[in-house]
Structures are given as C-alpha cells and as structure tokens.
C-alpha cells in the first residue's frame, strides 16, 4: 500500500487541497513502520512545498 500512496501523492502534488486529501487517506491506511517511512518520504519529497500540510496531518495522526 505504501508504494501505491507514494505514487498517488506524487501525481497530485500539483494541487494543495488534493494532496492534503490523499495524504489523509494514506496516513489512515498505512500502519506501523510504513507510517514512519511515509512521513520521512513526504518530508524529503514535499517538505519544501507543503511543510505546513505535512506537519498538521502527521500531528493529527498522532
């Protein structure tokens, strides 16, 4: 599932709202270590664009 969500997030990264929506889906769909890997990957790839979105969504995921 993780690789699927990486692909989706990369494809929708042009639109902030769509990216945020898909990120929420991804966060709620992956478990355990996959969530940490998703977080690291997102910050590395999109941190410069959507750092505040990432921070908010990963904080809510707890």
PyMOL Python script that loads the backbone (N, CA, C, O; Angstrom):
from pymol import cmd

cmd.read_pdbstr("""\
ATOM      1  N   UNK A   1       0.819  -1.206   0.000  1.00  0.00           N
ATOM      2  CA  UNK A   1       0.000   0.000   0.000  1.00  0.00           C
ATOM      3  C   UNK A   1       0.860   1.266   0.000  1.00  0.00           C
ATOM      4  O   UNK A   1       0.507   2.271  -0.617  1.00  0.00           O
ATOM      5  N   UNK A   2       1.976   1.199   0.692  1.00  0.00           N
ATOM      6  CA  UNK A   2       2.826   2.386   0.809  1.00  0.00           C
ATOM      7  C   UNK A   2       3.268   2.883  -0.569  1.00  0.00           C
ATOM      8  O   UNK A   2       3.198   4.079  -0.853  1.00  0.00           O
ATOM      9  N   UNK A   3       3.714   1.982  -1.403  1.00  0.00           N
ATOM     10  CA  UNK A   3       4.173   2.388  -2.735  1.00  0.00           C
ATOM     11  C   UNK A   3       3.028   2.972  -3.554  1.00  0.00           C
ATOM     12  O   UNK A   3       3.232   3.909  -4.327  1.00  0.00           O
ATOM     13  N   UNK A   4       1.848   2.435  -3.392  1.00  0.00           N
ATOM     14  CA  UNK A   4       0.662   2.957  -4.071  1.00  0.00           C
ATOM     15  C   UNK A   4       0.432   4.415  -3.665  1.00  0.00           C
ATOM     16  O   UNK A   4       0.232   5.279  -4.519  1.00  0.00           O
ATOM     17  N   UNK A   5       0.463   4.681  -2.360  1.00  0.00           N
ATOM     18  CA  UNK A   5       0.215   6.049  -1.890  1.00  0.00           C
ATOM     19  C   UNK A   5       1.336   7.003  -2.285  1.00  0.00           C
ATOM     20  O   UNK A   5       1.079   8.182  -2.529  1.00  0.00           O
ATOM     21  N   UNK A   6       2.555   6.525  -2.352  1.00  0.00           N
ATOM     22  CA  UNK A   6       3.653   7.373  -2.825  1.00  0.00           C
ATOM     23  C   UNK A   6       3.378   7.815  -4.261  1.00  0.00           C
ATOM     24  O   UNK A   6       3.579   8.978  -4.613  1.00  0.00           O
ATOM     25  N   UNK A   7       2.919   6.880  -5.079  1.00  0.00           N
ATOM     26  CA  UNK A   7       2.608   7.191  -6.477  1.00  0.00           C
ATOM     27  C   UNK A   7       1.485   8.211  -6.563  1.00  0.00           C
ATOM     28  O   UNK A   7       1.577   9.185  -7.311  1.00  0.00           O
ATOM     29  N   UNK A   8       0.430   7.987  -5.800  1.00  0.00           N
ATOM     30  CA  UNK A   8      -0.720   8.901  -5.812  1.00  0.00           C
ATOM     31  C   UNK A   8      -0.306  10.295  -5.359  1.00  0.00           C
ATOM     32  O   UNK A   8      -0.646  11.288  -6.002  1.00  0.00           O
ATOM     33  N   UNK A   9       0.427  10.369  -4.253  1.00  0.00           N
ATOM     34  CA  UNK A   9       0.838  11.678  -3.730  1.00  0.00           C
ATOM     35  C   UNK A   9       1.716  12.423  -4.721  1.00  0.00           C
ATOM     36  O   UNK A   9       1.591  13.638  -4.872  1.00  0.00           O
ATOM     37  N   UNK A  10       2.598  11.710  -5.390  1.00  0.00           N
ATOM     38  CA  UNK A  10       3.444  12.356  -6.393  1.00  0.00           C
ATOM     39  C   UNK A  10       2.606  12.908  -7.548  1.00  0.00           C
ATOM     40  O   UNK A  10       2.896  13.980  -8.079  1.00  0.00           O
ATOM     41  N   UNK A  11       1.565  12.166  -7.928  1.00  0.00           N
ATOM     42  CA  UNK A  11       0.732  12.593  -9.049  1.00  0.00           C
ATOM     43  C   UNK A  11      -0.171  13.773  -8.709  1.00  0.00           C
ATOM     44  O   UNK A  11      -0.506  14.559  -9.594  1.00  0.00           O
ATOM     45  N   UNK A  12      -0.567  13.914  -7.462  1.00  0.00           N
ATOM     46  CA  UNK A  12      -1.480  15.011  -7.095  1.00  0.00           C
ATOM     47  C   UNK A  12      -0.754  16.183  -6.428  1.00  0.00           C
ATOM     48  O   UNK A  12      -1.398  17.107  -5.932  1.00  0.00           O
ATOM     49  N   UNK A  13       0.544  16.151  -6.414  1.00  0.00           N
ATOM     50  CA  UNK A  13       1.312  17.174  -5.696  1.00  0.00           C
ATOM     51  C   UNK A  13       1.176  18.571  -6.310  1.00  0.00           C
ATOM     52  O   UNK A  13       1.611  19.553  -5.708  1.00  0.00           O
ATOM     53  N   UNK A  14       0.588  18.666  -7.479  1.00  0.00           N
ATOM     54  CA  UNK A  14       0.390  19.977  -8.113  1.00  0.00           C
ATOM     55  C   UNK A  14      -0.727  20.780  -7.450  1.00  0.00           C
ATOM     56  O   UNK A  14      -0.815  21.993  -7.640  1.00  0.00           O
ATOM     57  N   UNK A  15      -1.584  20.107  -6.668  1.00  0.00           N
ATOM     58  CA  UNK A  15      -2.752  20.756  -6.069  1.00  0.00           C
ATOM     59  C   UNK A  15      -2.742  20.533  -4.561  1.00  0.00           C
ATOM     60  O   UNK A  15      -2.823  19.396  -4.096  1.00  0.00           O
ATOM     61  N   UNK A  16      -2.643  21.617  -3.799  1.00  0.00           N
ATOM     62  CA  UNK A  16      -2.506  21.523  -2.344  1.00  0.00           C
ATOM     63  C   UNK A  16      -3.678  20.795  -1.689  1.00  0.00           C
ATOM     64  O   UNK A  16      -3.466  19.920  -0.850  1.00  0.00           O
ATOM     65  N   UNK A  17      -4.897  21.139  -2.055  1.00  0.00           N
ATOM     66  CA  UNK A  17      -6.073  20.525  -1.425  1.00  0.00           C
ATOM     67  C   UNK A  17      -6.173  19.034  -1.746  1.00  0.00           C
ATOM     68  O   UNK A  17      -6.481  18.222  -0.874  1.00  0.00           O
ATOM     69  N   UNK A  18      -5.915  18.690  -2.984  1.00  0.00           N
ATOM     70  CA  UNK A  18      -5.948  17.287  -3.384  1.00  0.00           C
ATOM     71  C   UNK A  18      -4.828  16.507  -2.693  1.00  0.00           C
ATOM     72  O   UNK A  18      -5.032  15.378  -2.248  1.00  0.00           O
ATOM     73  N   UNK A  19      -3.654  17.116  -2.608  1.00  0.00           N
ATOM     74  CA  UNK A  19      -2.532  16.483  -1.918  1.00  0.00           C
ATOM     75  C   UNK A  19      -2.895  16.210  -0.461  1.00  0.00           C
ATOM     76  O   UNK A  19      -2.634  15.124   0.057  1.00  0.00           O
ATOM     77  N   UNK A  20      -3.492  17.193   0.194  1.00  0.00           N
ATOM     78  CA  UNK A  20      -3.868  17.041   1.598  1.00  0.00           C
ATOM     79  C   UNK A  20      -4.899  15.931   1.775  1.00  0.00           C
ATOM     80  O   UNK A  20      -4.808  15.136   2.711  1.00  0.00           O
ATOM     81  N   UNK A  21      -5.867  15.877   0.885  1.00  0.00           N
ATOM     82  CA  UNK A  21      -6.903  14.842   0.940  1.00  0.00           C
ATOM     83  C   UNK A  21      -6.284  13.449   0.790  1.00  0.00           C
ATOM     84  O   UNK A  21      -6.603  12.542   1.559  1.00  0.00           O
ATOM     85  N   UNK A  22      -5.414  13.283  -0.182  1.00  0.00           N
ATOM     86  CA  UNK A  22      -4.785  11.986  -0.419  1.00  0.00           C
ATOM     87  C   UNK A  22      -3.806  11.638   0.698  1.00  0.00           C
ATOM     88  O   UNK A  22      -3.645  10.463   1.031  1.00  0.00           O
ATOM     89  N   UNK A  23      -3.159  12.627   1.272  1.00  0.00           N
ATOM     90  CA  UNK A  23      -2.260  12.386   2.393  1.00  0.00           C
ATOM     91  C   UNK A  23      -3.040  11.849   3.583  1.00  0.00           C
ATOM     92  O   UNK A  23      -2.592  10.917   4.250  1.00  0.00           O
ATOM     93  N   UNK A  24      -4.203  12.430   3.853  1.00  0.00           N
ATOM     94  CA  UNK A  24      -5.048  11.931   4.949  1.00  0.00           C
ATOM     95  C   UNK A  24      -5.419  10.470   4.724  1.00  0.00           C
ATOM     96  O   UNK A  24      -5.355   9.658   5.647  1.00  0.00           O
ATOM     97  N   UNK A  25      -5.805  10.140   3.498  1.00  0.00           N
ATOM     98  CA  UNK A  25      -6.142   8.747   3.176  1.00  0.00           C
ATOM     99  C   UNK A  25      -4.940   7.840   3.424  1.00  0.00           C
ATOM    100  O   UNK A  25      -5.067   6.767   4.013  1.00  0.00           O
ATOM    101  N   UNK A  26      -3.787   8.281   2.970  1.00  0.00           N
ATOM    102  CA  UNK A  26      -2.576   7.472   3.116  1.00  0.00           C
ATOM    103  C   UNK A  26      -2.241   7.250   4.586  1.00  0.00           C
ATOM    104  O   UNK A  26      -1.933   6.129   4.992  1.00  0.00           O
ATOM    105  N   UNK A  27      -2.301   8.298   5.372  1.00  0.00           N
ATOM    106  CA  UNK A  27      -1.968   8.202   6.800  1.00  0.00           C
ATOM    107  C   UNK A  27      -2.895   7.222   7.500  1.00  0.00           C
ATOM    108  O   UNK A  27      -2.453   6.472   8.370  1.00  0.00           O
ATOM    109  N   UNK A  28      -4.163   7.215   7.140  1.00  0.00           N
ATOM    110  CA  UNK A  28      -5.118   6.328   7.797  1.00  0.00           C
ATOM    111  C   UNK A  28      -5.080   4.906   7.252  1.00  0.00           C
ATOM    112  O   UNK A  28      -5.671   4.003   7.843  1.00  0.00           O
ATOM    113  N   UNK A  29      -4.391   4.697   6.133  1.00  0.00           N
ATOM    114  CA  UNK A  29      -4.357   3.371   5.515  1.00  0.00           C
ATOM    115  C   UNK A  29      -3.096   2.570   5.829  1.00  0.00           C
ATOM    116  O   UNK A  29      -3.122   1.339   5.819  1.00  0.00           O
ATOM    117  N   UNK A  30      -2.009   3.256   6.103  1.00  0.00           N
ATOM    118  CA  UNK A  30      -0.766   2.529   6.400  1.00  0.00           C
ATOM    119  C   UNK A  30      -0.623   2.356   7.908  1.00  0.00           C
ATOM    120  O   UNK A  30      -1.204   3.109   8.690  1.00  0.00           O
ATOM    121  N   UNK A  31       0.155   1.362   8.301  1.00  0.00           N
ATOM    122  CA  UNK A  31       0.300   1.071   9.728  1.00  0.00           C
ATOM    123  C   UNK A  31       1.773   0.903  10.101  1.00  0.00           C
ATOM    124  O   UNK A  31       2.624   0.618   9.259  1.00  0.00           O
ATOM    125  N   UNK A  32       2.034   1.090  11.376  1.00  0.00           N
ATOM    126  CA  UNK A  32       3.353   0.815  11.944  1.00  0.00           C
ATOM    127  C   UNK A  32       4.493   1.540  11.276  1.00  0.00           C
ATOM    128  O   UNK A  32       4.483   2.760  11.112  1.00  0.00           O
ATOM    129  N   UNK A  33       5.484   0.745  10.894  1.00  0.00           N
ATOM    130  CA  UNK A  33       6.698   1.307  10.294  1.00  0.00           C
ATOM    131  C   UNK A  33       6.421   1.981   8.960  1.00  0.00           C
ATOM    132  O   UNK A  33       7.139   2.901   8.566  1.00  0.00           O
ATOM    133  N   UNK A  34       5.386   1.529   8.262  1.00  0.00           N
ATOM    134  CA  UNK A  34       5.046   2.160   6.988  1.00  0.00           C
ATOM    135  C   UNK A  34       4.672   3.626   7.188  1.00  0.00           C
ATOM    136  O   UNK A  34       4.970   4.462   6.335  1.00  0.00           O
ATOM    137  N   UNK A  35       4.029   3.941   8.297  1.00  0.00           N
ATOM    138  CA  UNK A  35       3.661   5.329   8.573  1.00  0.00           C
ATOM    139  C   UNK A  35       4.906   6.184   8.758  1.00  0.00           C
ATOM    140  O   UNK A  35       4.971   7.307   8.258  1.00  0.00           O
ATOM    141  N   UNK A  36       5.886   5.659   9.469  1.00  0.00           N
ATOM    142  CA  UNK A  36       7.143   6.406   9.652  1.00  0.00           C
ATOM    143  C   UNK A  36       7.872   6.585   8.330  1.00  0.00           C
ATOM    144  O   UNK A  36       8.435   7.646   8.060  1.00  0.00           O
ATOM    145  N   UNK A  37       7.860   5.538   7.505  1.00  0.00           N
ATOM    146  CA  UNK A  37       8.506   5.638   6.199  1.00  0.00           C
ATOM    147  C   UNK A  37       7.791   6.652   5.315  1.00  0.00           C
ATOM    148  O   UNK A  37       8.431   7.427   4.605  1.00  0.00           O
ATOM    149  N   UNK A  38       6.451   6.641   5.365  1.00  0.00           N
ATOM    150  CA  UNK A  38       5.664   7.615   4.603  1.00  0.00           C
ATOM    151  C   UNK A  38       6.011   9.029   5.047  1.00  0.00           C
ATOM    152  O   UNK A  38       6.194   9.921   4.218  1.00  0.00           O
ATOM    153  N   UNK A  39       6.098   9.226   6.336  1.00  0.00           N
ATOM    154  CA  UNK A  39       6.413  10.543   6.881  1.00  0.00           C
ATOM    155  C   UNK A  39       7.783  11.023   6.393  1.00  0.00           C
ATOM    156  O   UNK A  39       7.915  12.155   5.929  1.00  0.00           O
ATOM    157  N   UNK A  40       8.791  10.171   6.497  1.00  0.00           N
ATOM    158  CA  UNK A  40      10.144  10.545   6.043  1.00  0.00           C
ATOM    159  C   UNK A  40      10.146  10.871   4.550  1.00  0.00           C
ATOM    160  O   UNK A  40      10.741  11.860   4.122  1.00  0.00           O
ATOM    161  N   UNK A  41       9.481  10.035   3.774  1.00  0.00           N
ATOM    162  CA  UNK A  41       9.437  10.227   2.329  1.00  0.00           C
ATOM    163  C   UNK A  41       8.728  11.530   1.975  1.00  0.00           C
ATOM    164  O   UNK A  41       9.208  12.290   1.134  1.00  0.00           O
ATOM    165  N   UNK A  42       7.607  11.784   2.602  1.00  0.00           N
ATOM    166  CA  UNK A  42       6.839  13.008   2.328  1.00  0.00           C
ATOM    167  C   UNK A  42       7.650  14.258   2.641  1.00  0.00           C
ATOM    168  O   UNK A  42       7.674  15.200   1.848  1.00  0.00           O
ATOM    169  N   UNK A  43       8.310  14.269   3.789  1.00  0.00           N
ATOM    170  CA  UNK A  43       9.105  15.451   4.142  1.00  0.00           C
ATOM    171  C   UNK A  43      10.273  15.630   3.179  1.00  0.00           C
ATOM    172  O   UNK A  43      10.604  16.757   2.811  1.00  0.00           O
ATOM    173  N   UNK A  44      10.897  14.532   2.769  1.00  0.00           N
ATOM    174  CA  UNK A  44      12.019  14.631   1.837  1.00  0.00           C
ATOM    175  C   UNK A  44      11.568  15.121   0.461  1.00  0.00           C
ATOM    176  O   UNK A  44      12.256  15.920  -0.174  1.00  0.00           O
ATOM    177  N   UNK A  45      10.428  14.645   0.012  1.00  0.00           N
ATOM    178  CA  UNK A  45       9.967  14.956  -1.339  1.00  0.00           C
ATOM    179  C   UNK A  45       9.137  16.239  -1.420  1.00  0.00           C
ATOM    180  O   UNK A  45       9.247  16.986  -2.393  1.00  0.00           O
ATOM    181  N   UNK A  46       8.312  16.498  -0.412  1.00  0.00           N
ATOM    182  CA  UNK A  46       7.360  17.606  -0.490  1.00  0.00           C
ATOM    183  C   UNK A  46       7.476  18.631   0.628  1.00  0.00           C
ATOM    184  O   UNK A  46       6.682  19.569   0.686  1.00  0.00           O
ATOM    185  N   UNK A  47       8.432  18.471   1.499  1.00  0.00           N
ATOM    186  CA  UNK A  47       8.582  19.376   2.634  1.00  0.00           C
ATOM    187  C   UNK A  47       8.718  20.830   2.237  1.00  0.00           C
ATOM    188  O   UNK A  47       8.203  21.717   2.918  1.00  0.00           O
ATOM    189  N   UNK A  48       9.410  21.077   1.136  1.00  0.00           N
ATOM    190  CA  UNK A  48       9.605  22.457   0.676  1.00  0.00           C
ATOM    191  C   UNK A  48       8.319  23.072   0.135  1.00  0.00           C
ATOM    192  O   UNK A  48       8.155  24.291   0.161  1.00  0.00           O
ATOM    193  N   UNK A  49       7.409  22.235  -0.355  1.00  0.00           N
ATOM    194  CA  UNK A  49       6.136  22.732  -0.900  1.00  0.00           C
ATOM    195  C   UNK A  49       5.022  22.783   0.148  1.00  0.00           C
ATOM    196  O   UNK A  49       4.299  23.771   0.276  1.00  0.00           O
ATOM    197  N   UNK A  50       4.915  21.687   0.886  1.00  0.00           N
ATOM    198  CA  UNK A  50       3.762  21.508   1.765  1.00  0.00           C
ATOM    199  C   UNK A  50       4.156  21.180   3.200  1.00  0.00           C
ATOM    200  O   UNK A  50       3.489  20.382   3.858  1.00  0.00           O
ATOM    201  N   UNK A  51       5.217  21.779   3.684  1.00  0.00           N
ATOM    202  CA  UNK A  51       5.677  21.507   5.042  1.00  0.00           C
ATOM    203  C   UNK A  51       4.594  21.694   6.087  1.00  0.00           C
ATOM    204  O   UNK A  51       4.462  20.880   7.002  1.00  0.00           O
ATOM    205  N   UNK A  52       3.809  22.773   5.956  1.00  0.00           N
ATOM    206  CA  UNK A  52       2.754  23.028   6.940  1.00  0.00           C
ATOM    207  C   UNK A  52       1.636  21.994   6.861  1.00  0.00           C
ATOM    208  O   UNK A  52       1.077  21.620   7.892  1.00  0.00           O
ATOM    209  N   UNK A  53       1.299  21.528   5.670  1.00  0.00           N
ATOM    210  CA  UNK A  53       0.279  20.488   5.496  1.00  0.00           C
ATOM    211  C   UNK A  53       0.768  19.184   6.115  1.00  0.00           C
ATOM    212  O   UNK A  53       0.025  18.508   6.826  1.00  0.00           O
ATOM    213  N   UNK A  54       2.006  18.839   5.844  1.00  0.00           N
ATOM    214  CA  UNK A  54       2.584  17.609   6.393  1.00  0.00           C
ATOM    215  C   UNK A  54       2.593  17.649   7.909  1.00  0.00           C
ATOM    216  O   UNK A  54       2.199  16.689   8.571  1.00  0.00           O
ATOM    217  N   UNK A  55       3.043  18.761   8.448  1.00  0.00           N
ATOM    218  CA  UNK A  55       3.116  18.919   9.901  1.00  0.00           C
ATOM    219  C   UNK A  55       1.739  18.717  10.523  1.00  0.00           C
ATOM    220  O   UNK A  55       1.589  17.968  11.489  1.00  0.00           O
ATOM    221  N   UNK A  56       0.752  19.378   9.974  1.00  0.00           N
ATOM    222  CA  UNK A  56      -0.611  19.298  10.514  1.00  0.00           C
ATOM    223  C   UNK A  56      -1.169  17.881  10.430  1.00  0.00           C
ATOM    224  O   UNK A  56      -1.706  17.368  11.412  1.00  0.00           O
ATOM    225  N   UNK A  57      -1.050  17.257   9.287  1.00  0.00           N
ATOM    226  CA  UNK A  57      -1.651  15.939   9.092  1.00  0.00           C
ATOM    227  C   UNK A  57      -0.949  14.846   9.902  1.00  0.00           C
ATOM    228  O   UNK A  57      -1.608  13.962  10.449  1.00  0.00           O
ATOM    229  N   UNK A  58       0.367  14.902   9.981  1.00  0.00           N
ATOM    230  CA  UNK A  58       1.071  13.896  10.776  1.00  0.00           C
ATOM    231  C   UNK A  58       0.874  14.131  12.268  1.00  0.00           C
ATOM    232  O   UNK A  58       0.897  13.184  13.055  1.00  0.00           O
ATOM    233  N   UNK A  59       0.683  15.372  12.657  1.00  0.00           N
ATOM    234  CA  UNK A  59       0.391  15.677  14.058  1.00  0.00           C
ATOM    235  C   UNK A  59      -0.981  15.121  14.428  1.00  0.00           C
ATOM    236  O   UNK A  59      -1.144  14.535  15.499  1.00  0.00           O
ATOM    237  N   UNK A  60      -1.959  15.299  13.558  1.00  0.00           N
ATOM    238  CA  UNK A  60      -3.306  14.780  13.809  1.00  0.00           C
ATOM    239  C   UNK A  60      -3.322  13.258  13.865  1.00  0.00           C
ATOM    240  O   UNK A  60      -4.135  12.664  14.573  1.00  0.00           O
ATOM    241  N   UNK A  61      -2.415  12.627  13.112  1.00  0.00           N
ATOM    242  CA  UNK A  61      -2.350  11.171  13.089  1.00  0.00           C
ATOM    243  C   UNK A  61      -1.845  10.619  14.425  1.00  0.00           C
ATOM    244  O   UNK A  61      -2.101   9.469  14.783  1.00  0.00           O
ATOM    245  N   UNK A  62      -1.128  11.468  15.141  1.00  0.00           N
ATOM    246  CA  UNK A  62      -0.698  11.189  16.477  1.00  0.00           C
ATOM    247  C   UNK A  62       0.384  10.239  16.682  1.00  0.00           C
ATOM    248  O   UNK A  62       0.772   9.982  17.822  1.00  0.00           O
TER     249      UNK A  62
END
""", "prot")
cmd.dss("prot")
cmd.show_as("cartoon", "prot")
cmd.util.cbc("prot")
cmd.orient("prot")
